[in-house]
Amino acid sequence: MTETSSMKAMTWRGGNNFTSDQLEIPQVIDKTCLIEIDTAGICGTDIHITQGLFPSPENVVLGHEFSGKVVDVGKGVDKNLLNQSVTAQPVGGCGLCESCEKWSLSHCEKNKRRAGAFSEYVLVDEKGISVIPDNLSIQNAALTEPAACSLSCVEMLKKPLPTSTAVVIGNGLLGLSTIYFLKEMGIDKIISSEIAESRRNLAKLFGSDITIDPTKTDLAEVVETETNGYGADIVAEAVGNPNVIKNCFELIRPRGQMLLVGVHPKGSYLPFDLHDLHFKEISIFGASGAGNSFKRALNHLPNMPLEDIISGRYPLEGLPQAIEKSANAEGIKFVIGPND
């Protein structure tokens, strides 16, 4: 139980404007847990919201990538969760509704989406909680949700042949995780494209066999050479930039697969000829959120090279600065420590 009834939170007021406010600490209800936030990550979606590219009501507390400690539990929750270090997904799927059964747990129709991690405390459904493994730090556990988004997307793929070649464009956290999970799937050769040298170096650690700077090297020429002119079996766009999609499509071989890992702004459209889509018989996959992959992604994290992923940690009031740095791609992942 907490000793006070109020908490600090950063409320989004539009643009990159936030106010530091004192809010009531959420009260546990049946089958929920109250988490004291240790680490909250800045997501690309948070950035898009501040840029007006992703729909969200104003005057809300953002933040959905987080880890922390369970400090209170509601009725029906296992009391052994108290004081456990955990991470959680925003929606704890009931597992019974139509969306849970035929879509994914993260689109549950019954359990409410619970976010607001840019605050000292957040309320979460028990079903969304995962206890952090002993060999993973509580700070790095906050990376579970974005890693799960990549894994959810990769798991949509039709299983490729072991000799397959994949291209991953954009080597932020989503792209790096995609490289890792594609290699885990058994992809023989991964080509990654990224402007920032620091990210290219990390891509090698995550499993990329060939890394290029697209401002200096023609990606299409590399793909043509490495695939004997056929094109890549899989091309993953992990930037969330609609202008990149057309070039992605042109890199794919017939019967190849495209992954839309980066979240694109609402109102974006596929910028290529649909006749070509039919002619080449391309499959396109896009994932929304962690799907059913959250716990599996968490179990992968201890084996991933995460030492240099977190580029900076800010106090709660430093949220606007952290978002600005994230938007400018000045690092890989910036995080907030609301209770630091």
C-alpha positions in Angstrom: 0.0 0.0 0.0 1.1 3.6 -0.7 1.5 6.0 2.2 0.1 9.0 0.3 -3.0 9.5 -1.8 -1.5 11.6 -4.6 1.2 11.1 -7.2 3.2 13.1 -9.7 2.3 12.7 -13.4 3.1 14.4 -16.7 -0.2 15.3 -18.5 0.0 15.8 -22.2 -1.5 19.1 -23.3 -1.0 19.0 -27.1 2.2 19.3 -29.2 5.2 18.5 -27.0 3.6 20.4 -24.1 3.3 18.6 -20.8 2.4 19.8 -17.3 3.6 18.3 -14.1 0.5 17.6 -12.0 -0.5 16.0 -8.7 -3.1 13.4 -9.4 -4.9 10.8 -7.2 -3.2 7.5 -7.1 -5.4 4.9 -8.9 -7.3 2.7 -6.5 -7.1 -1.1 -7.1 -10.3 -2.8 -8.2 -11.0 -6.5 -8.7 -8.3 -8.3 -10.5 -6.0 -5.3 -10.9 -2.6 -4.4 -9.4 -1.0 -1.0 -8.6 2.5 -0.7 -9.9 5.1 1.8 -8.7 6.9 2.8 -11.9 10.6 2.2 -12.0 11.2 2.8 -15.8 8.9 4.1 -18.6 10.1 4.1 -22.2 9.5 6.7 -24.9 7.7 4.9 -27.7 7.5 6.0 -31.3 3.7 6.2 -30.8 4.2 8.7 -28.0 6.3 10.8 -30.4 3.7 10.5 -33.2 1.0 11.6 -30.7 2.9 14.8 -29.9 3.4 15.4 -33.6 -0.3 15.0 -34.4 0.3 11.9 -36.4 -1.4 9.4 -34.1 -4.9 9.9 -32.7 -5.1 10.5 -29.0 -7.3 12.7 -26.8 -5.4 15.6 -25.1 -5.1 16.1 -21.3 -4.1 12.5 -20.7 -1.1 10.8 -19.2 0.8 8.9 -21.9 3.3 6.0 -21.6 2.8 2.3 -22.1 6.3 0.8 -22.0 7.1 0.3 -18.3 8.4 -1.8 -15.5 8.1 -1.5 -11.7 7.1 -3.0 -8.5 3.6 -4.2 -7.4 2.6 -2.3 -4.3 -1.1 -3.2 -4.0 -3.4 -5.8 -5.4 -7.2 -6.0 -5.8 -9.6 -8.7 -4.9 -9.0 -12.0 -6.8 -5.3 -11.3 -7.4 -2.6 -13.6 -6.1 -1.1 -11.8 -3.1 2.3 -13.4 -4.0 2.6 -10.6 -6.6 3.1 -8.0 -3.9 6.6 -6.5 -4.0 7.4 -8.4 -7.2 9.3 -6.6 -9.9 7.2 -6.8 -13.0 6.5 -5.5 -16.5 3.1 -5.3 -18.1 1.3 -4.8 -21.3 -1.4 -2.1 -21.5 -4.2 -4.6 -22.0 -4.5 -7.9 -20.1 -6.6 -10.0 -22.4 -9.5 -11.9 -20.9 -8.8 -14.8 -23.4 -12.5 -15.4 -23.9 -13.9 -12.6 -26.1 -14.1 -12.7 -29.8 -11.1 -10.4 -30.2 -8.9 -12.4 -27.8 -9.8 -15.6 -29.7 -9.6 -14.4 -33.3 -7.4 -11.3 -33.1 -5.0 -11.0 -30.1 -5.0 -10.5 -26.4 -3.9 -6.9 -26.7 -7.2 -6.1 -28.4 -9.4 -7.6 -25.7 -13.0 -6.3 -25.7 -13.6 -6.8 -22.0 -10.4 -5.6 -20.2 -9.7 -1.9 -20.4 -6.5 -0.5 -21.9 -4.5 0.8 -19.0 -1.6 3.1 -19.7 -0.3 6.3 -18.2 3.2 5.2 -17.2 4.6 8.8 -17.3 3.6 9.0 -13.6 4.7 7.5 -10.3 2.0 4.8 -10.3 -0.1 3.0 -12.8 -3.0 0.5 -12.5 -2.8 -2.7 -14.5 -5.0 -5.8 -15.1 -3.5 -8.8 -13.4 -3.6 -10.8 -16.7 -1.3 -8.2 -18.3 1.5 -8.6 -15.7 4.7 -10.6 -16.1 7.2 -11.2 -13.4 10.7 -10.1 -14.5 13.3 -12.9 -14.7 16.2 -12.8 -12.3 18.7 -12.4 -15.1 17.0 -9.2 -16.5 17.3 -5.8 -14.9 14.1 -3.9 -14.0 15.2 -1.1 -16.3 15.7 -3.3 -19.3 12.5 -5.1 -18.6 10.7 -1.9 -19.8 11.9 -2.8 -23.3 9.5 -5.8 -23.4 6.6 -4.0 -25.0 8.5 -2.7 -28.0 10.3 -6.0 -28.4 6.9 -7.8 -28.3 5.6 -5.5 -31.1 8.5 -6.7 -33.3 8.0 -10.3 -32.3 4.3 -10.2 -33.0 4.9 -8.9 -36.5 7.6 -11.5 -37.2 5.4 -14.3 -36.0 2.8 -13.4 -38.7 5.2 -14.4 -41.4 4.7 -17.6 -43.4 7.6 -19.7 -42.4 10.4 -18.9 -44.9 13.0 -21.3 -46.3 16.3 -21.6 -44.3 18.1 -20.0 -47.3 16.0 -16.8 -47.2 17.3 -13.3 -47.2 15.7 -10.5 -45.2 16.1 -6.7 -45.4 15.4 -4.6 -42.3 15.1 -0.8 -42.9 15.6 1.3 -39.8 17.7 0.1 -36.9 16.0 1.7 -33.9 14.8 -0.6 -31.2 11.9 -2.0 -33.3 14.3 -2.7 -36.2 17.0 -4.2 -34.0 14.4 -6.5 -32.3 13.2 -7.5 -35.8 16.7 -8.4 -36.8 17.1 -10.5 -33.7 13.8 -12.4 -34.1 14.3 -13.0 -37.9 17.7 -14.5 -37.1 16.1 -16.6 -34.3 13.6 -17.8 -36.9 16.5 -19.1 -39.0 16.9 -16.5 -41.7 20.2 -17.1 -43.5 21.1 -13.6 -44.5 20.0 -10.3 -43.0 20.7 -6.9 -44.7 20.0 -3.9 -42.6 19.8 -0.2 -43.7 20.4 2.6 -41.3 21.8 6.2 -41.5 23.2 6.4 -37.9 26.5 4.6 -37.4 25.8 3.7 -33.8 22.7 1.9 -34.8 24.5 0.1 -37.6 27.0 -1.2 -35.1 24.2 -2.4 -32.9 22.5 -4.1 -35.8 25.6 -6.3 -36.2 25.3 -7.4 -32.6 21.6 -8.2 -33.0 22.3 -10.5 -36.0 22.6 -8.4 -39.2 25.1 -9.9 -41.6 25.4 -6.8 -43.9 24.8 -3.3 -42.7 24.7 -0.3 -45.0 24.3 3.5 -44.8 21.7 4.2 -47.5 23.1 7.7 -48.0 26.4 6.2 -49.2 25.4 2.8 -50.6 22.6 1.9 -52.9 20.4 -0.6 -51.0 18.8 -1.9 -54.1 22.1 -2.7 -55.7 23.2 -4.6 -52.5 20.0 -6.6 -52.5 20.3 -7.4 -56.2 23.9 -8.6 -55.7 23.2 -10.7 -52.5 20.1 -12.4 -54.0 21.4 -13.0 -57.5 18.9 -10.5 -58.9 15.8 -12.2 -57.4 15.1 -9.8 -54.6 14.7 -10.4 -50.8 12.3 -13.0 -49.4 11.4 -10.6 -46.6 11.6 -6.8 -46.3 10.7 -5.2 -43.0 10.1 -1.4 -42.7 10.8 -0.5 -39.1 10.8 3.3 -39.5 7.1 4.2 -39.8 7.7 6.5 -42.7 5.2 6.0 -45.7 7.8 7.4 -48.1 10.0 4.4 -47.4 7.4 1.8 -48.4 7.6 2.2 -52.1 11.3 1.4 -52.1 10.7 -1.6 -49.8 8.2 -3.0 -52.2 10.7 -2.8 -55.1 13.2 -4.9 -53.1 10.9 -7.9 -52.7 11.1 -11.0 -54.8 8.0 -12.7 -56.3 6.0 -14.5 -53.5 8.0 -12.5 -51.0 6.7 -10.9 -47.8 6.6 -7.3 -46.5 6.5 -6.5 -42.8 5.2 -3.1 -41.6 6.9 -3.0 -38.2 7.0 0.7 -37.7 3.7 2.4 -36.9 2.6 4.6 -39.8 0.6 7.9 -39.2 -3.1 7.6 -39.7 -4.1 8.6 -43.2 -1.0 7.0 -44.8 -1.5 4.9 -47.9 0.5 2.2 -49.8 2.4 4.1 -52.5 2.7 1.4 -55.2 0.8 0.0 -58.1 -1.6 -2.7 -56.9 -1.2 -4.5 -60.2 2.5 -5.1 -59.2 1.3 -6.5 -55.9 -0.9 -9.0 -57.8 1.7 -9.8 -60.4 4.5 -10.5 -57.8 2.0 -12.1 -55.4 3.4 -10.3 -52.4 2.1 -10.8 -48.9 2.0 -7.7 -46.6 1.8 -8.0 -42.8 1.4 -5.3 -40.2 1.0 -5.7 -36.4 -0.6 -3.5 -33.9 0.9 -3.7 -30.5 2.3 -6.7 -28.7 -0.4 -9.1 -29.9 0.0 -12.4 -28.0 3.8 -12.1 -27.9 4.5 -10.2 -24.7 5.6 -13.0 -22.4 7.7 -14.7 -25.2 9.4 -11.4 -25.9 10.2 -11.0 -22.2 11.8 -14.4 -22.1 14.0 -13.4 -25.1 15.3 -10.2 -23.5 18.0 -11.7 -21.2 19.6 -13.2 -24.4 19.6 -9.9 -26.4 22.5 -7.5 -26.4 20.8 -4.7 -24.5 23.8 -3.0 -22.9 23.8 0.1 -25.2 20.1 0.3 -26.0 19.1 2.8 -23.4 20.6 6.1 -24.5 19.5 8.3 -21.5 17.4 8.3 -18.4 15.4 11.4 -17.3 13.4 12.4 -14.3 9.6 12.7 -14.8 9.9 16.5 -15.5 12.4 15.7 -18.3 9.8 14.0 -20.4 9.5 16.8 -23.1 13.3 16.8 -23.5 13.4 12.9 -23.8 10.6 13.0 -26.4 12.5 15.7 -28.4 15.7 13.6 -28.4 13.7 10.5 -29.4 12.0 12.4 -32.2 15.4 13.5 -33.5 16.8 10.0 -33.4 19.6 11.1 -31.1 19.8 7.6 -29.5 18.1 4.3 -29.4 15.7 4.4 -26.5 15.2 7.1 -23.9 13.5 6.3 -20.7 11.9 8.1 -17.7 12.4 7.3 -14.0 9.2 8.7 -12.4 10.3 7.8 -8.9 14.1 8.7 -9.2 
